[in-house]
Structure formats: structure tokens, C-alpha cells
């Protein structure tokens, strides 16, 4: 069982806010060297400053990479940038995701493509780019942030639910492909989380929704779990959801 993550190198996609930022912060606190990737350089810069202020020595453990994971070349560049800065890669957290909620009849092809390309193809892109580096280290971790929506579809969420259901299946197959390389693949399926993701207001429902830091706790527990067994899927729900 890993008692410390000190010295490990992680790449967190969608790491400038919400769940991704909470994961990055938890990893930096554990002396992990962390690269956060996202599409907006200003958001990444602000996140980096917060991470560096939050943890002693954080300045030497944080890197930012502007990248759109929907484009393979940019996902590949993000992985390479993390490796170049820190000398390798041990942990990939696929967190980048978008949600457009509309009925199929009203959804545009462009909206559909954005969701599928980000939430599913983007995970393939970063994973494909990262596997050679993880194998070079003799093993590592890939943790995909999915959603309970992947198993509980709802009207108005066809594209989002399909992307997360696909991510779940992708993660299950990937786990079987990489387990004998000592690359541990898990996916986390949170329910309602108090972030700006759905309605732009992180405070709305914060009294009952899952806190981003609680998802980060699950990720850290997965990274430190005894290697003899593998929690390949974790479902995380609010204890008392709004009725």
C-alpha cells in the first residue's frame, strides 16, 4: 500500500476549476508534481497561483498547459509537457468535461460533437498519449472522472449521458488491457457536485451536494489503495439529496 505519493507526477485535465482543481490541490498537498491542462490560459494562471499559495513549495510542483483535449495533437502536447517539466508521468486524471443539456430534437450537431469529443474522445486522446510514458515508469494510474448520469439517463441529457456511458465502458475495457502492465485504471461516478458545471453557480445546492474536495478524497484513496486489489469503479452520491 502506498503510504505517500511524494515525487509522483500527475497530469489533471480540466484542472483549473471544480473537481479538477480540487484533485490538483489534493495532489500538490501530497507532494505530487502536478500539471493542470485546460483550454483557457487565464483560468489556468489563476488556478496555478491558488495552488502555489495554498501549499508550501507549491511553486516547484505545479505546471500549466493550455490544451484542448478534443484535438489529439494538443492532448499529446499536454502529456509531453508534463513529462518534459517533471521527468516522467505516473498519474493521469481525465477530468475535462462539458455539458450541454437539451432534448435531442433541439440539440445542434455542433453541441453533440462538443460533448462527445470532449467527454469521450478527449479521454482517448490523453490516454493514448500517456500510456507509453506510464509503461516506461513500470506502471501508474489512470483515473477517469465520469458521472452517475452514465448509468442513470435523463430527458434533456442524451448527449451527456451517452458520453459518460461510453466513458464507463471505455474505462472497463482499458482496465483489462493495462492491468498486467501495472497500470491501474479506475473511474469515479459522482452524483450532483457543488461546482459551476451545470448552472454556473457553485454555491447553489452546496448544503446537500457533494463537495469537489470529497471527489478528490476518493481519487487520493484510489491512488493509495493496496495494489493487491483494484477498486475499478466508485459511485459517489450525496447522502441526503434534495427531494
N, C-alpha and C positions, 0 to 999 in steps of 0.2 A: 504494500500500500504506500502511495506517495505521501510523505509527511510534509513535503514542501514542493512548491513549484518554482522555486528560485532558480533563475538562469534560463528558464524555458523561454521560447519565442513564440508569440501568438500573432495572428492576423485576425482582426474582427471587422467584418464588412458591415456597413451601416452603423459605424461606431461613434458617430458624432452626437447622437441623442437617444433617448428612450432606452430600450432594452440593451442595445449595442453599447451605448455609453456606460450603462451600469455594469455590464460584463467587463468592459475595458478597465473601468475603475477598480473592480474587484481583483482583476488580474495584476494590475500595477501595484496594488496594495500587497500582493503576494510576491512581489519582486520579479514578476514576469516582464519581459521586454515585449512591448505591445505596439503593433502598427494598426492604426484605425483607417479604414478606407470609406470613402463616401463621394458623392457627386458634387458637393458644394464646398469649395475651399474655405470660405469664410466660416461655415459651420464647423469644419474640421479644425480650423485655427482656434476657434473659441473653445472647442472641446479639449484640445491639447493644453491650453492654458489652465483650464479647470483641473485636468489630470495632474499637471505639473505642480499646481498649488496644493492639491489635496494630499500628495504623498511626498515625504522627504526623498530627495534623489529622483523624483519623477521625471525631471528633465532628461536624464540619461536613459530613461526606459520607455519613452514614447516617440513614435514616428507617425506622420500622417501621409496619406497617399490619396490624391484626387483621382478617382476612377469610377467608371460606370460599368458595373459587373455584367450588364446586358451585352457588352461588346467583349469578345474573347481577348483581343489584344490588350485591352485595358485591365481586365481581370488578371491576365498573365503578368502584366507590368506591376500590378499591386503586389502580387506574390513575390516577384523578383525583387521589388523594392524592400520588402520586409527582410528577405534573405540577405540582400546587399548591406542593409543597415546593421543587422544583428548577427549575421553569420550562419543562419540556418532557419529552419521552421519546424516547430514541434506541435503547434495547435492551430487549427483553422476553425473559426467560428463563423458560420454562414448565417448572418442575421439580416442582411439587407432585404427589404421587402416593401411593397407598396400595396395599397388597397383602393380600388375604385368600386363603389357599391351601387349597382344599378341593375334593373332587370335586363335580361338578355335582349329583349326587343328594343330597348333604349340604348344599350351599350354600343359604342362605336368599335370598329375593328382596331383602331389605334389604342383604345383603352384596354381591350382584350390583350393585345400584343404586349403592352407595357407591363401588365400584371404577370402574364406567363413568362415573359422574357426576363423579368427581374426576379420573381419568386422561385422560378424553377430552372430556367436556362442559366441564369446568373449563378446559381449554386453549382450546376455542372461546370461552368466556366472556371470558377475559382478552384473547385475541387480537382478538376483535370490538371490545372496548372500546378497545384500544390502537391499532388501525390508523389512525383519524383523526389521532391525535397524531403517529404516525410519518410520515404523509403531510405533515402540517403542517411537519415538520422537513426535508422534502425527501428522506426515506429513513431507513433504520435497519436493525435486525436483530431477527429473531425466531428464537430457538434453543429447540427442544423437546427435553427430556431423555426419551428413550424407553428401550428395552431390547432386548437380543438376544432376549428372550422373544417379541418381536413377530414374529420370523421363525422361532423355534425353539420351538414349543409343547411343553408337557409335561403329563403327567397331574397333576391337582390344581391346575393353573394356568389353567384355561379362561378365567375372567373376566379375570384379569390379562393373559394373553397376547392375548386379544381386544381389550382396551383399548389395548395397545401396538401391535398390528397396525393398529387403527383410527387411532391417533395417527400411525403411519408414513404411511398413505395420506392422512390429513388434511394432513400436512406437505408431501407431494409435490404435492398439488393447490394448496395455499396458495402454495408457492414459485412455481408457474407463474402464479398470479393476481397476485402482487405484484412480480415481478421487474422490470417496467418502471416501477414506482414507486420503484425503487432501494431497495426493502425486501428484504433478503436473508434467506431462510428456510432454515435447516438443522436437522437433527435428529441427535442423538448417541445411539448404541445401545451402552451399556456392558454387559458381562457381569457377573460377580459382583464387587460392590463392598463394601469393608470399612466398612459402616455398621450402624446399629441397625435398618435397614429390615426385614430378613427375620426375624431371630431375637432382636432386642433386644440383641445383644452385638457391638459394633463391633470388638472385639479378636479375635473368632473368625474364623480364616482370614486374619488380616491379613498373614501371612507370604507368602501367594500371591495374595490378591485384589487387585483394582485399588484404589488409594487415592483417596479423593474429590478430593484435590488434582490427581491426574492427569486426572480428568474436567474439572476447572476449567482445566487447561492446554490441553486440547482446545478448550474454549469460547473461551478467550482467543485461541488461534491462528485460530479461525474469525472472530473479530471483527477481527483484524488481517490477514486474508488479502487478497491483491491483488484489487481489485474487478473485474478483468478476467475472473476465473473464480470459480466458486461450488462449494465442496465441500458439496453439499446433504445428504449422509449420511455419517456417520462411525461405523464399527463399532470398538469398543474391547474387547479381550479380555485376560484375564490371560495373561502369556507362558507360564507353566507351571501350568495349573490342576491342582487335586488330582485324582489318578487314582482 
